Amino acid sequence: STTHPTPVPTWNQKVQTIGFVNPGTYQISANQSLPQGTHINATQPDNRRTVYATISGDYSGTTQVVNIPFPYWELSYTIQPAPEPAAVASFAITPTYGTGASVSGIQGSYSTLQPQFSIQVMDATDPNRIVRTVSPPGGIDFNLWGGIAYATPAVTITTTPKYATIMPTPTPSSTDPRPWLEKFYEGGRGYYFIINSQNIGSYTIKILIPTRYIGQY
């Protein structure tokens, strides 16, 4: 006899909040590496979108399954940096007789931790199928996106109190790529997400669908 797959429930038009589960639910090791999937980014002429579900958090995790009955959907995601004191470099300059100046001392603190973020989209109906692994194109640079691309600083030398301060000068930035958007030309099944978040303050993920789908699925 022919078996038929269980149909995906229709949507009640309420935004779902997707929670996290133990990775062992899907027979996944917590330290399993994230393999790369196929990247697809095509043009979709209809820009009207409706939020279908959201995921938000601060740390790595594996979500519960979310059913997506639509033939096309989008994954919009953004990240925020972890709060930390701004890095400032100060140079104490002691004036000398005649021309020139002597620099005495440098102080400052800069973080060397590299932030990482990726989303592994998994097919809940086939545990061996990785739909796609998504990560910010071009890497992560919070300073650049926030307009803190440091220019060559100016130096002001005074005779009283005989110190000058060199401050990093922020320059305007229009290079912030957030939020990122991934397009999926498949659906009619359940998915879950494995999120790798390292040295990130927080993240927000939204599943978007074309508004015209409402009432059709």
N, C-alpha and C positions, 0 to 999 in steps of 0.2 A: 504494500500500500504506500501511497505517496504521503510524505509528511509535509506539513506547511508550517513555516515559521510563525511564531507568535506575533501578531500585529503590534506595532508601537502605539501606545495610547495617544489619543488626540490631545491637543493642547487646550488648557482651560483659560489661556490668555493672562495668566498670572506669572510674574517674574519669579523664577526659582532661585534659591540660594543653594549652591552646591557645597556640601561639607567634605570633610576628609575622613578616610578610613585607614586601617592598618594595611600597608602594602602587601602583607601576607595574604590578604583577601584574594588577590589575583596571582598568588604564587610568585611574588616579586621580592627579591632581596633588597633590603634597605640601602645597600651600597652598590647596587647594580649600576653599571655605566649606562649612559644615555646614548644609544646609537642614533645616527642621523637618518632622517627620512627625506622624502622628496619635497622640494619647495615649489609651490605653485602660487603665482600671483598674476591673476588675469584681470582684465577690465570688466566691471559690471556697470552698465549704464544707469540702472535705477538706484539712486542714492537714498531712497526712503528705507529706513531701518527701524526695527523695534527690538528692544532688549528682551531676550528670551530667558537668560539665566546669568548669574554672576558668581564669581569666585574671588575671594579676597583673603589675604593673609600676610604673614611676616616671614614664615619659614618654609623649608622644603616640606613636601607632603604628597599624598596620593588621594585624589578625590573619590567620592562615590560616583556611581554611574548616573549619567543624565541621558534620557532618551531624546533624540532629535529626529522627529518624523519628517522633516523638510528635506527636499532634494538639494538645497544649497544653504549654506550658513557661513558666518564670518566669526573670526576670533579676534577681538580687540583687546590689547593688553598694554599696561603702563606700569612703571616702577618708580619708586621714590627712594632717595638715599637715606641711609641711617643718619640721625642727627649727630653732629660732632662739631667742636669748636672750629671756627675758621682759622686756616693756617696763615700766619702773618710773620714775615721776616723783618727784623729790625737791625739796622747797622748803626753803631755808635761811631761818629766821626769826630776825632779830636783835631781842631785846627792847629797848624804849625806856623812858625814865622816864615815870611816870604811866600812863595807860591806852593800850591799843592796841599794835600791833606792826608792824614794817616787814618786808615780804617782799623778799628780795634773792636773785634767781637761780632759774631753773628749768632742770632738765636731764632728758633722757630720749630714747628712741629708739623710733619707731613705724614699722612697715612700711606702705608705701602700695601694695604690689603686690596686685592683686585676683586671688584664685584662681579658676580656671575649670575645669570638667570636664563632658564630654559623651560619650555613646556613640552612634554612628550604626550602627544594625543594618541590614545589607545582605543582599538576597536573592542568593545566589550563582548561582542559575539565571536571574536576570534582572538584569543589571548596571545597568539604568535604574530599578530599583525600590528605593526607600528604604523599608524596613519601618517604621522609627520612629527618631526622634532623642530620646535620653533625657538629661536633665540633672537635678541635684538641685532638687526643687521649692522655691521660696522663696529660692534662692540658697545661698551658702556663707558660714557664719560660725563658724569654729572656736572663737573666744573664747566666743561664746554657748553653743555646744554643750558646751564644756568647763567651764562653770560660772564663767567669768571675766567675768560681766556686772558691770561696776564700779559700785558704789554710791557715794554721797557719802562721802568719807573723813573720818575724825575727825582732829583736830589736837591733839597733846600738846605743850605749851610748858613747858620746864624752864629754870631759871636756870643750871644747870651741866650740860653745857657750853654753855648758851645757844643751843641749836639744837633745832628740832623737825622731825620728818620726817612728811610726808604720804604714806601708802602706799595704793594702790588696794585696796579691800576686796572680795574675790570673794564673790559670792552664789550659793547653790545653784541649779543649773539642771536642769530635767527636760525640756528642749526638744530634746535630741539626736535627730534623725530617722534616724540611721544604724542599720542599713543600709536603703537604699531598695529597693523591690520593684516590678518591672514584670511584667505578665502578658500572654502572647501566646497567642491562640487560633488558632494555625496551626502548621504544622510539615510533616513529611514531605519535607524538602528541606535543602539546605545553606545556611549563613549565614556571613558574616564581619563583623567589627566594626572600625569606624574610631574610635579613641579620641583625644580632644583633652584633654590634661592640661597645664594651665599653673599654675605656682606651687603645685603639689600635692606632698606628700612621697611618697605611694604610694597605690595603689588595688588593690582586690581585687574581682573580678567572679565570680559563680557562676551557672551555668545549673542550675536546679532542675527536676525532673520529679516528678509524683505517684508515690509509691512503688508504687501499684497497677499502674502501667504496666510494671513489671519483669516480664520473661518474656512480655509480650504483643506487643512490637515488636522 
